[in-house]
């Protein structure tokens, strides 16, 4: 068992073994995150808690498949698609995906090597369909099966003494996972206009990433995407659950925070803030403290772990 805790969202993102991740905090206040992780041969089992709403860019280790099971699926999105109560999330390794998670969010996760999963399935006389695992980010599963999976993972992570041998732990997870995958059905339901709204949001993301210090307004973003202000607003609300200006402000403030935590002795708060497009330092300091629950100078003076 390995347990890690963090008071910074992006530090927390790097605490999950062998994942490539970047977390942006999007709701205000001090952050707390915890990961309880059980690494097994060709298998990873974990439980993650995050106290604040986040936008997460994720990538799982190669030749694997990840199954994510929210404790409660309220207001969770994967690639802009809302996760329903009986959904699990699923993504193959070496494939970028985006999660938007609410405050006080808990999720159980299983990552398994795909060759190992198929080997165990064959031993059990089962044939798994790779299509659902590779191409559908949401899989609907019976509620009873979901509850059983949550219970098994909780037992392992809470240190059930009857399951101390690694091979017993692994067998239990694999049998439960195979049961889940035998009962899943892809959830392809998306609201009308999803693809166009996702395209609008992606265009803004790409532009913001390549124009990090440019002052941007709603008019600029509407002209960039060739949509009305109302369509732009609705696109962000439905895909990310926040407004375009909230997205822009939070993205840049999180970039500032990352830079402050890694700053050398010659870099000032003002230098870093202006690099990311914040020219009014008093307003920047106010917005920063509202989002992260501390001043930029406090972050600057706290060494990055």
Buried (B, 14 or more C-beta within 10 A) or exposed (E): EEEBEBBBBBBBBBBBBEBBBBBBBBBBBEBBBBBBBBBBEBBBBBBBBBBBBBBBBBBBBEEBBBBBBBBEBBBBBBBBBBBEEBBBBBBBBEBEBBBBBBBBBBBBBBBBBBEBBBEBBEEEEEEBEEEBBEEBBBBBBBEEBBEBBBEBBBBBBEEBEEBEEEEEBBBBBBEBBBBBBEBBEBBEEBEEEBEEBBBBBBBBBEBBEEEEEEEBEBEBBBEBBEBEEEBBBBBBBBBBBBBBBBBBBBBBBBBBBBBBBEBEEEBBBEEBBBBBBBEEEEEBBEBBBEBBBBBBEEBBEEEEE
